[in-house]
Amino acid sequence: MGLDYKSLDTATRTAMVAELERDVEADSLYISPRLTDQGVREWPDLLRTAAATGTDDGLARELSARGLLKSREESHRNGKPYSKAVPANAASTLAEGEFNRFYLRGIASRGVDENRQIEIYRGRPSSTPRRESEALLAQHLVAGALLADLREHIGVDSALGLPPGPNSGLTGRLV
């Protein structure tokens, strides 16, 4: 189940696509190591389509249906590498995480242009919320600081803590 994006409208989608194009042009788009070679090739277009007209759930379905994720990945135990199965929710985790990141960048970009702040809220219920996530709820962030942070920290947790790790369920809205 994807997130409930309260500020997802045409203006936000336009800003999301502009942020995505910024990363593509700078060759800084996050490419998950779980993507197959074909997945790496298709990822920018799939993400662009999702940002323009789709959802994180739809993006996850496309990744799965097209077989764009590897079935195995390397991990380490006691300093030794071994092969393990990619988690069953890998497509959802990647799709939600990156869609949410561009959504947050889109609303932060709008927030800068419209002199508005970003309020953090839970976009999906959690039966066992993380303490770090709970601490962020209802906070108001300066849009420019959030945008700069998300642009600088591609594909990893940002300094401001948004998004706060995979599957946190947190996102933001314009206020």
N, C-alpha and C positions, 0 to 999 in steps of 0.2 A: 504494500500500500504506500503510495507516494505521499509527499507532503502537501499540506494545504497552504498554497501560496497566496496570501491575502492581497498582495499588491501586484499580482500578475495580470497585466492588461496589455493593450497594444503598445503603449509607450514603454513599458518595462521590457517587453519582448524586443522592441527595436534597440533599446539600450543593451540588452543581453547579447544580441547578435553583434552589435558594435564592439563590445568587450571581447567577444570570441574572435572577431576579425582582427582585433588588436594583437591577440596572442598568436594567431595564425601567421600574421605578417611578421611578427618578431620571432617566429619559430620557438615560442615558449609555451605552446599548448601542452597541458599535462597529457602524457601518453602512459597509460597503465601498463606495467610489465605483464599483466594478465591478458592483454590483447594479443590475438594471433597476428601474423603478418598482414593478413587481409583486414583484420580489425583495426590495425594501425592505419591502414590506407583509408578505411571507411569512417573512422571515428570523427574527423572534423565535420564531414557532411552530415552524419547522423546527429551530432551534437547541435549543429547549425539548424537542422530541421526541427529538432525538439525545442530549441530556444525560440524559433520563429512561430511555431504553430502547435507544438506537442506538449508532452508531459514527461516527468522523470519515469513514470511507469511505462509509457510507450517506448522510451529510449531503452529501458531494461529489456522489454519484450523484443525489440529489434536486435539487440546484442545477442540474446539467447536464440531467437529464431534463425538468425543468420550464422550461428556457430562462430561468433567472433571472439570468444574467450577460450583460452587454453584450458585443457582439462586437468593439467598437472602443473605444479610450480616447485621451484627449489626452495627449501627452507634449511634451517640449521638447528642442530641439537648438540649441545656440548661441544660447540665449535666445529662440528662435522656436517657437511651438506647431505641432504636427503631429499627425495622427491615425495611430494604429497599432493593429494587431490585439492583442486581449487574449491573453495567453499561454494555450496549450492546457491548462496545468496550473492555471489560475486557480481553478477550483472546488475542487480538492484542496488547494491552498495556503490558501485562505480557510477551508475546512471544518476542516482539520487544525489550523491556527493557532488558530482560535477555540474549537474543541472542547478542544484542549490547554490553552488559557488557562483555560477554566472547570473543566477537570479539575484543574489546578494550584490554582486557587482553592478547589475543593472539598476537595482533600486538605489544603491549608493551613488551611482552616476546621476540618476535623476534627483536624488537628494541634494547633491551639490548644485545642480542647475536650478532647482526649485527652492533652495534654502530650507530644506527639511531634514529631520533626523530619522534614524532607523531605530525602531523598537524591536527587541528580540522577543519571540514567542515560540511556543511549542507547536510545530506544524503537524505533529503526529503524536498521539498519546503514547506514553511509555509506562509500563508496569513497574519498571525498576530504573528510574532516571538516575543518571550520574550526578554526583554532587557538583561537579564543574558546570554541568548543563543547568542545573537548578539555580546556581549562582548568577547565571547570565539572564534569566527570565526577567522581562519587563525593563531591562536596562535600555536606556536611550543612548545611541552612539552617534557621534559626529560623522556625517556621511563621507566627508573628504578623508578622514582618518581611516575609516573602514575600507573605502575604495583603494587608497594607497596600500593598505595592508594586504588586501586580497590580490592586488596586482603583483605585489612583491613576492608573496608566498603562494606559488603555483603548485597545486596538487598536494599540499601539506597543510597541517594546522597552521593557522595564522597567529601572529603575535597577540591580536585582540581576542583570540579564542573562537572565532567564527569561521567556518562552521566548526563546532567543538568535537571533531573526530567522527569517524564513520557511524552511521545509524543513530546519531544523537536525537534526531527529530526536531532540532531547533532551526529556525530561520528568522526572517525579519520582515517588517512592513514599514512603509513610509508613514511618518506622523508629522 
